[in-house]
Amino acid sequence: MPRLRWSTISDLCEHFTPFESAVAEVLDALRPGEVITYGEVAAEAGYPGAHRAVGRFLRHHGGYHWWRVVNSAGRLAPGHEAEQCRLLAAEGVRVSDGRVESWSGQ
């Protein structure tokens, strides 16, 4: 199944669940250099405790800045550490030993 990114909020409402629409809105608001945890995305979307569902959303829906999302300890996505590190570094985020050195959630 191809990964799709919808171009308007009305597209989101038509094709996404309320949870998916809320998560997409939080992710779209992230700016270069901003880092957030899966749990923070879930809470800001109005679904506290749904951090694993945020990970599933990112895995199944392309077009979002997945590299700006880390786990609660600041660790990078397993299996994607090198790419995530490169993308974060390009935005000025410092990563050391597979972990973001500092972010708003710390």
C-alpha positions in Angstrom: 0.0 0.0 0.0 1.5 3.4 -1.0 2.1 6.0 1.7 0.0 9.0 1.1 0.0 12.6 2.4 -3.1 14.6 2.1 -2.8 18.2 1.1 -5.6 19.9 3.0 -7.4 19.5 6.3 -10.6 18.6 4.4 -8.7 15.7 2.8 -7.5 14.6 6.3 -11.1 14.7 7.7 -12.3 12.6 4.8 -9.6 9.9 4.9 -8.2 9.9 8.5 -9.7 8.9 11.8 -10.1 11.7 14.3 -6.9 10.4 16.0 -4.9 10.5 12.8 -6.1 14.0 11.9 -5.1 15.3 15.4 -1.7 13.6 15.2 -1.1 15.0 11.6 -1.9 18.5 12.8 0.6 18.2 15.7 3.3 16.9 13.3 2.6 19.5 10.7 3.1 22.3 13.3 6.7 21.1 14.0 9.4 23.4 12.6 13.0 22.5 11.6 15.1 21.9 14.7 12.1 21.1 16.9 12.1 17.7 18.5 9.2 16.1 20.3 8.5 12.7 22.0 5.9 10.2 20.8 4.1 10.8 24.1 4.1 14.6 23.6 2.6 14.2 20.2 -0.1 12.0 21.6 -0.9 14.4 24.5 -0.9 17.5 22.2 -3.2 15.7 19.9 -5.6 15.1 22.8 -4.8 11.4 23.2 -2.5 11.1 26.2 -1.0 7.7 26.6 -1.3 6.9 22.9 2.5 7.1 22.2 2.6 3.7 20.5 -0.2 4.7 18.2 1.8 7.8 17.1 4.6 5.5 16.1 2.2 3.3 14.1 0.9 6.5 12.4 4.4 7.5 11.4 5.2 4.1 10.1 2.1 3.9 7.9 1.7 7.5 6.7 4.6 9.1 4.7 5.2 12.7 4.2 5.6 13.7 7.9 8.8 14.8 9.6 9.2 11.5 11.4 12.9 12.3 12.4 11.7 15.0 14.7 10.0 12.5 17.0 12.0 10.5 19.6 11.2 8.3 22.5 10.9 9.6 26.0 14.6 9.2 26.7 15.5 11.1 23.5 16.6 7.9 21.7 16.4 7.7 17.9 14.2 5.3 16.0 15.6 1.8 16.1 16.9 0.7 12.7 16.8 4.3 11.4 19.4 5.9 13.7 21.9 6.9 11.0 19.2 8.5 8.8 17.5 10.2 11.7 20.8 11.5 13.0 21.7 12.9 9.6 18.3 14.6 9.1 18.3 16.1 12.7 21.9 17.3 12.2 20.9 19.1 9.0 18.3 21.0 11.2 20.9 21.9 13.8 19.9 19.3 16.4 22.8 17.7 18.3 22.8 13.9 18.6 25.2 12.0 20.7 25.4 8.2 21.3 22.0 7.7 19.5 20.2 10.2 21.6 19.2 13.8 21.1 21.3 15.9 23.5 18.5 18.3 24.4 15.0 19.1 23.3 11.9 20.8 24.5 10.6 17.7 26.3 13.6 17.4 28.6 
